Amino acid sequence: AQIIPAKGAMYSADVVIEGRSGVTTVNGFFFVARTPDGATVAPAVGAVRPGITYGQLAQGQSVSGHVAFDFAPAQR
């Protein structure tokens, strides 16, 4: 469910993060997308639910959610 209006074209990725050893830090801001020319697009954190937020996972724990990216028309 999109909760922030798109300024361009909104794309989202389904993400699953698993803690494999020790403690894994999770943060939706750790993701980026790349345009065809190699530029990076920051995530539109809070744009879709359930999103990936900040937290920590112990070994064997996992979290899933969506990461959204808002591509301006010139970036597609």
N, CA, C and O atoms as CSV, one atom per row, in Angstrom:
chain,resi,resn,atom,element,x,y,z
A,1,ALA,N,N,0.847,-1.183,0.000
A,1,ALA,CA,C,0.000,0.000,0.000
A,1,ALA,C,C,0.883,1.232,0.000
A,1,ALA,O,O,1.670,1.437,0.924
A,2,GLN,N,N,0.758,2.036,-1.011
A,2,GLN,CA,C,1.551,3.262,-1.118
A,2,GLN,C,C,0.947,4.321,-0.197
A,2,GLN,O,O,-0.261,4.553,-0.227
A,3,ILE,N,N,1.783,4.963,0.621
A,3,ILE,CA,C,1.272,5.968,1.551
A,3,ILE,C,C,1.871,7.346,1.326
A,3,ILE,O,O,1.402,8.314,1.924
A,4,ILE,N,N,2.895,7.467,0.483
A,4,ILE,CA,C,3.465,8.760,0.120
A,4,ILE,C,C,3.274,8.920,-1.384
A,4,ILE,O,O,3.627,8.018,-2.144
A,5,PRO,N,N,2.716,10.060,-1.835
A,5,PRO,CA,C,2.511,10.241,-3.273
A,5,PRO,C,C,3.844,10.235,-4.034
A,5,PRO,O,O,4.835,10.798,-3.568
A,6,ALA,N,N,3.855,9.604,-5.187
A,6,ALA,CA,C,5.060,9.541,-6.010
A,6,ALA,C,C,5.274,10.858,-6.743
A,6,ALA,O,O,4.316,11.499,-7.176
A,7,LYS,N,N,6.531,11.254,-6.878
A,7,LYS,CA,C,6.891,12.432,-7.667
A,7,LYS,C,C,7.197,12.025,-9.108
A,7,LYS,O,O,7.184,12.852,-10.020
A,8,GLY,N,N,7.470,10.745,-9.290
A,8,GLY,CA,C,7.772,10.185,-10.606
A,8,GLY,C,C,7.111,8.838,-10.710
A,8,GLY,O,O,5.892,8.722,-10.585
A,9,ALA,N,N,7.917,7.811,-10.941
A,9,ALA,CA,C,7.416,6.438,-10.972
A,9,ALA,C,C,7.944,5.717,-9.744
A,9,ALA,O,O,9.152,5.656,-9.517
A,10,MET,N,N,7.034,5.178,-8.964
A,10,MET,CA,C,7.403,4.495,-7.718
A,10,MET,C,C,7.557,3.000,-8.009
A,10,MET,O,O,6.667,2.357,-8.565
A,11,TYR,N,N,8.708,2.477,-7.616
A,11,TYR,CA,C,8.979,1.051,-7.719
A,11,TYR,C,C,9.280,0.531,-6.324
A,11,TYR,O,O,9.859,1.245,-5.506
A,12,SER,N,N,8.894,-0.698,-6.049
A,12,SER,CA,C,9.234,-1.272,-4.751
A,12,SER,C,C,9.785,-2.678,-4.946
A,12,SER,O,O,9.456,-3.377,-5.905
A,13,ALA,N,N,10.627,-3.060,-4.009
A,13,ALA,CA,C,11.223,-4.393,-4.020
A,13,ALA,C,C,10.828,-5.105,-2.737
A,13,ALA,O,O,10.845,-4.508,-1.660
A,14,ASP,N,N,10.475,-6.369,-2.849
A,14,ASP,CA,C,10.226,-7.198,-1.671
A,14,ASP,C,C,11.583,-7.639,-1.143
A,14,ASP,O,O,12.413,-8.136,-1.904
A,15,VAL,N,N,11.815,-7.462,0.150
A,15,VAL,CA,C,13.120,-7.729,0.750
A,15,VAL,C,C,12.954,-8.672,1.938
A,15,VAL,O,O,12.034,-8.521,2.742
A,16,VAL,N,N,13.855,-9.643,2.037
A,16,VAL,CA,C,13.955,-10.508,3.212
A,16,VAL,C,C,15.401,-10.421,3.683
A,16,VAL,O,O,16.328,-10.651,2.908
A,17,ILE,N,N,15.588,-10.088,4.957
A,17,ILE,CA,C,16.921,-9.987,5.542
A,17,ILE,C,C,17.013,-11.022,6.645
A,17,ILE,O,O,16.143,-11.095,7.513
A,18,GLU,N,N,18.071,-11.825,6.611
A,18,GLU,CA,C,18.275,-12.869,7.613
A,18,GLU,C,C,19.577,-12.628,8.356
A,18,GLU,O,O,20.600,-12.317,7.747
A,19,GLY,N,N,19.535,-12.771,9.673
A,19,GLY,CA,C,20.748,-12.717,10.474
A,19,GLY,C,C,21.454,-14.055,10.396
A,19,GLY,O,O,20.908,-15.070,10.827
A,20,ARG,N,N,22.649,-14.071,9.859
A,20,ARG,CA,C,23.371,-15.340,9.679
A,20,ARG,C,C,24.363,-15.609,10.797
A,20,ARG,O,O,24.597,-16.763,11.157
A,21,SER,N,N,24.950,-14.547,11.354
A,21,SER,CA,C,25.878,-14.728,12.472
A,21,SER,C,C,25.954,-13.427,13.257
A,21,SER,O,O,25.770,-12.345,12.699
A,22,GLY,N,N,26.221,-13.534,14.527
A,22,GLY,CA,C,26.329,-12.341,15.364
A,22,GLY,C,C,25.041,-11.539,15.349
A,22,GLY,O,O,23.945,-12.096,15.400
A,23,VAL,N,N,25.189,-10.221,15.280
A,23,VAL,CA,C,24.046,-9.315,15.227
A,23,VAL,C,C,24.090,-8.559,13.902
A,23,VAL,O,O,25.117,-7.978,13.552
A,24,THR,N,N,22.983,-8.565,13.167
A,24,THR,CA,C,22.882,-7.881,11.885
A,24,THR,C,C,22.032,-6.624,12.064
A,24,THR,O,O,20.900,-6.695,12.544
A,25,THR,N,N,22.583,-5.473,11.674
A,25,THR,CA,C,21.838,-4.222,11.736
A,25,THR,C,C,21.031,-4.062,10.457
A,25,THR,O,O,21.551,-4.254,9.357
A,26,VAL,N,N,19.770,-3.712,10.604
A,26,VAL,CA,C,18.831,-3.549,9.493
A,26,VAL,C,C,18.402,-2.090,9.456
A,26,VAL,O,O,18.078,-1.503,10.488
A,27,ASN,N,N,18.401,-1.503,8.253
A,27,ASN,CA,C,17.971,-0.114,8.114
A,27,ASN,C,C,17.521,0.099,6.673
A,27,ASN,O,O,18.260,-0.209,5.739
A,28,GLY,N,N,16.323,0.619,6.492
A,28,GLY,CA,C,15.797,0.888,5.157
A,28,GLY,C,C,16.639,1.869,4.365
A,28,GLY,O,O,16.610,1.858,3.135
A,29,PHE,N,N,17.389,2.718,5.053
A,29,PHE,CA,C,18.246,3.693,4.368
A,29,PHE,C,C,19.527,3.067,3.822
A,29,PHE,O,O,20.273,3.743,3.115
A,30,PHE,N,N,19.808,1.794,4.127
A,30,PHE,CA,C,21.005,1.123,3.623
A,30,PHE,C,C,20.865,0.730,2.149
A,30,PHE,O,O,21.858,0.359,1.524
A,31,PHE,N,N,19.669,0.803,1.587
A,31,PHE,CA,C,19.424,0.388,0.211
A,31,PHE,C,C,19.530,1.568,-0.743
A,31,PHE,O,O,19.225,2.700,-0.369
A,32,VAL,N,N,19.960,1.309,-1.973
A,32,VAL,CA,C,19.921,2.287,-3.057
A,32,VAL,C,C,19.542,1.551,-4.336
A,32,VAL,O,O,19.730,0.340,-4.454
A,33,ALA,N,N,19.008,2.304,-5.285
A,33,ALA,CA,C,18.744,1.772,-6.625
A,33,ALA,C,C,19.652,2.528,-7.587
A,33,ALA,O,O,20.102,3.635,-7.291
A,34,ARG,N,N,19.908,1.935,-8.712
A,34,ARG,CA,C,20.749,2.586,-9.726
A,34,ARG,C,C,19.928,2.825,-10.997
A,34,ARG,O,O,19.133,1.982,-11.412
A,35,THR,N,N,20.140,3.981,-11.594
A,35,THR,CA,C,19.502,4.311,-12.866
A,35,THR,C,C,20.330,3.699,-13.992
A,35,THR,O,O,21.456,3.259,-13.762
A,36,PRO,N,N,19.786,3.667,-15.204
A,36,PRO,CA,C,20.558,3.103,-16.318
A,36,PRO,C,C,21.918,3.782,-16.532
A,36,PRO,O,O,22.849,3.148,-17.029
A,37,ASP,N,N,22.041,5.066,-16.162
A,37,ASP,CA,C,23.328,5.758,-16.345
A,37,ASP,C,C,24.244,5.635,-15.125
A,37,ASP,O,O,25.312,6.248,-15.094
A,38,GLY,N,N,23.839,4.846,-14.116
A,38,GLY,CA,C,24.681,4.592,-12.965
A,38,GLY,C,C,24.466,5.494,-11.768
A,38,GLY,O,O,25.110,5.303,-10.736
A,39,ALA,N,N,23.574,6.476,-11.873
A,39,ALA,CA,C,23.273,7.345,-10.736
A,39,ALA,C,C,22.507,6.559,-9.677
A,39,ALA,O,O,21.818,5.590,-9.994
A,40,THR,N,N,22.627,6.975,-8.430
A,40,THR,CA,C,21.912,6.282,-7.353
A,40,THR,C,C,20.645,7.031,-6.976
A,40,THR,O,O,20.577,8.258,-7.058
A,41,VAL,N,N,19.657,6.272,-6.566
A,41,VAL,CA,C,18.389,6.815,-6.090
A,41,VAL,C,C,18.198,6.307,-4.663
A,41,VAL,O,O,18.205,5.101,-4.416
A,42,ALA,N,N,18.030,7.238,-3.734
A,42,ALA,CA,C,17.826,6.886,-2.330
A,42,ALA,C,C,16.448,6.259,-2.148
A,42,ALA,O,O,15.537,6.537,-2.927
A,43,PRO,N,N,16.287,5.424,-1.139
A,43,PRO,CA,C,14.979,4.812,-0.908
A,43,PRO,C,C,13.967,5.843,-0.419
A,43,PRO,O,O,14.320,6.815,0.250
A,44,ALA,N,N,12.729,5.615,-0.760
A,44,ALA,CA,C,11.623,6.453,-0.274
A,44,ALA,C,C,11.080,5.772,0.981
A,44,ALA,O,O,9.993,5.193,0.976
A,45,VAL,N,N,11.864,5.857,2.057
A,45,VAL,CA,C,11.499,5.183,3.302
A,45,VAL,C,C,10.172,5.743,3.802
A,45,VAL,O,O,9.987,6.958,3.876
A,46,GLY,N,N,9.260,4.853,4.143
A,46,GLY,CA,C,7.933,5.257,4.589
A,46,GLY,C,C,6.922,5.341,3.466
A,46,GLY,O,O,5.753,5.647,3.705
A,47,ALA,N,N,7.358,5.071,2.230
A,47,ALA,CA,C,6.452,5.197,1.089
A,47,ALA,C,C,5.498,4.018,0.955
A,47,ALA,O,O,4.406,4.174,0.408
A,48,VAL,N,N,5.876,2.867,1.431
A,48,VAL,CA,C,5.034,1.675,1.333
A,48,VAL,C,C,5.047,0.931,2.656
A,48,VAL,O,O,5.972,1.079,3.455
A,49,ARG,N,N,4.022,0.134,2.881
A,49,ARG,CA,C,3.933,-0.685,4.088
A,49,ARG,C,C,3.823,-2.137,3.686
A,49,ARG,O,O,3.190,-2.421,2.669
A,50,PRO,N,N,4.381,-3.049,4.397
A,50,PRO,CA,C,5.315,-2.809,5.488
A,50,PRO,C,C,6.682,-2.475,4.929
A,50,PRO,O,O,7.163,-3.143,4.013
A,51,GLY,N,N,7.299,-1.465,5.463
A,51,GLY,CA,C,8.628,-1.077,5.027
A,51,GLY,C,C,9.689,-1.701,5.907
A,51,GLY,O,O,9.388,-2.286,6.948
A,52,ILE,N,N,10.926,-1.571,5.480
A,52,ILE,CA,C,12.064,-2.012,6.288
A,52,ILE,C,C,12.475,-0.825,7.148
A,52,ILE,O,O,12.782,0.245,6.622
A,53,THR,N,N,12.483,-1.002,8.444
A,53,THR,CA,C,12.868,0.067,9.355
A,53,THR,C,C,14.196,-0.277,10.001
A,53,THR,O,O,14.877,-1.207,9.569
A,54,TYR,N,N,14.567,0.461,11.028
A,54,TYR,CA,C,15.822,0.232,11.726
A,54,TYR,C,C,15.632,-0.832,12.804
A,54,TYR,O,O,14.598,-0.879,13.471
A,55,GLY,N,N,16.627,-1.669,12.963
A,55,GLY,CA,C,16.594,-2.661,14.026
A,55,GLY,C,C,17.804,-3.562,13.951
A,55,GLY,O,O,18.692,-3.363,13.121
A,56,GLN,N,N,17.833,-4.551,14.820
A,56,GLN,CA,C,18.914,-5.520,14.833
A,56,GLN,C,C,18.328,-6.919,14.873
A,56,GLN,O,O,17.309,-7.170,15.516
A,57,LEU,N,N,18.995,-7.823,14.171
A,57,LEU,CA,C,18.567,-9.217,14.122
A,57,LEU,C,C,19.652,-10.098,14.724
A,57,LEU,O,O,20.832,-9.955,14.403
A,58,ALA,N,N,19.248,-10.995,15.585
A,58,ALA,CA,C,20.178,-11.998,16.096
A,58,ALA,C,C,20.295,-13.113,15.068
A,58,ALA,O,O,19.484,-13.204,14.146
A,59,GLN,N,N,21.291,-13.950,15.226
A,59,GLN,CA,C,21.476,-15.090,14.335
A,59,GLN,C,C,20.185,-15.898,14.281
A,59,GLN,O,O,19.611,-16.238,15.315
A,60,GLY,N,N,19.735,-16.204,13.063
A,60,GLY,CA,C,18.531,-17.001,12.869
A,60,GLY,C,C,17.253,-16.187,12.758
A,60,GLY,O,O,16.230,-16.724,12.331
A,61,GLN,N,N,17.272,-14.919,13.126
A,61,GLN,CA,C,16.076,-14.082,12.984
A,61,GLN,C,C,16.007,-13.520,11.570
A,61,GLN,O,O,17.018,-13.431,10.873
A,62,SER,N,N,14.803,-13.142,11.158
A,62,SER,CA,C,14.640,-12.521,9.845
A,62,SER,C,C,13.549,-11.463,9.905
A,62,SER,O,O,12.715,-11.455,10.811
A,63,VAL,N,N,13.572,-10.586,8.935
A,63,VAL,CA,C,12.544,-9.554,8.790
A,63,VAL,C,C,12.274,-9.413,7.295
A,63,VAL,O,O,13.182,-9.553,6.476
A,64,SER,N,N,11.027,-9.137,6.948
A,64,SER,CA,C,10.690,-8.922,5.544
A,64,SER,C,C,9.852,-7.661,5.419
A,64,SER,O,O,9.192,-7.243,6.370
A,65,GLY,N,N,9.885,-7.068,4.254
A,65,GLY,CA,C,9.121,-5.855,3.988
A,65,GLY,C,C,9.425,-5.366,2.587
A,65,GLY,O,O,9.949,-6.104,1.753
A,66,HIS,N,N,9.090,-4.115,2.342
A,66,HIS,CA,C,9.273,-3.510,1.021
A,66,HIS,C,C,10.225,-2.328,1.139
A,66,HIS,O,O,10.265,-1.638,2.158
A,67,VAL,N,N,10.982,-2.112,0.084
A,67,VAL,CA,C,11.802,-0.912,-0.051
A,67,VAL,C,C,11.343,-0.237,-1.340
A,67,VAL,O,O,11.328,-0.861,-2.401
A,68,ALA,N,N,10.969,1.040,-1.247
A,68,ALA,CA,C,10.440,1.765,-2.404
A,68,ALA,C,C,11.446,2.793,-2.903
A,68,ALA,O,O,12.242,3.335,-2.136
A,69,PHE,N,N,11.392,3.046,-4.204
A,69,PHE,CA,C,12.241,4.045,-4.844
A,69,PHE,C,C,11.369,4.884,-5.761
A,69,PHE,O,O,10.580,4.351,-6.541
A,70,ASP,N,N,11.515,6.193,-5.666
A,70,ASP,CA,C,10.740,7.140,-6.473
A,70,ASP,C,C,11.658,7.690,-7.559
A,70,ASP,O,O,12.519,8.526,-7.287
A,71,PHE,N,N,11.472,7.215,-8.796
A,71,PHE,CA,C,12.301,7.635,-9.914
A,71,PHE,C,C,11.650,8.807,-10.632
A,71,PHE,O,O,10.512,8.708,-11.092
A,72,ALA,N,N,12.376,9.918,-10.726
A,72,ALA,CA,C,11.894,11.062,-11.504
A,72,ALA,C,C,11.838,10.659,-12.976
A,72,ALA,O,O,12.541,9.733,-13.382
A,73,PRO,N,N,11.021,11.331,-13.780
A,73,PRO,CA,C,10.903,10.942,-15.190
A,73,PRO,C,C,12.248,10.870,-15.919
A,73,PRO,O,O,12.429,9.994,-16.765
A,74,ALA,N,N,13.180,11.748,-15.622
A,74,ALA,CA,C,14.480,11.730,-16.293
A,74,ALA,C,C,15.377,10.581,-15.836
A,74,ALA,O,O,16.384,10.292,-16.483
A,75,GLN,N,N,15.031,9.931,-14.743
A,75,GLN,CA,C,15.865,8.857,-14.184
A,75,GLN,C,C,15.482,7.471,-14.686
A,75,GLN,O,O,16.207,6.513,-14.419
A,76,ARG,N,N,14.384,7.330,-15.394
A,76,ARG,CA,C,13.930,5.998,-15.799
A,76,ARG,C,C,14.598,5.513,-17.041
A,76,ARG,O,O,14.316,4.407,-17.502
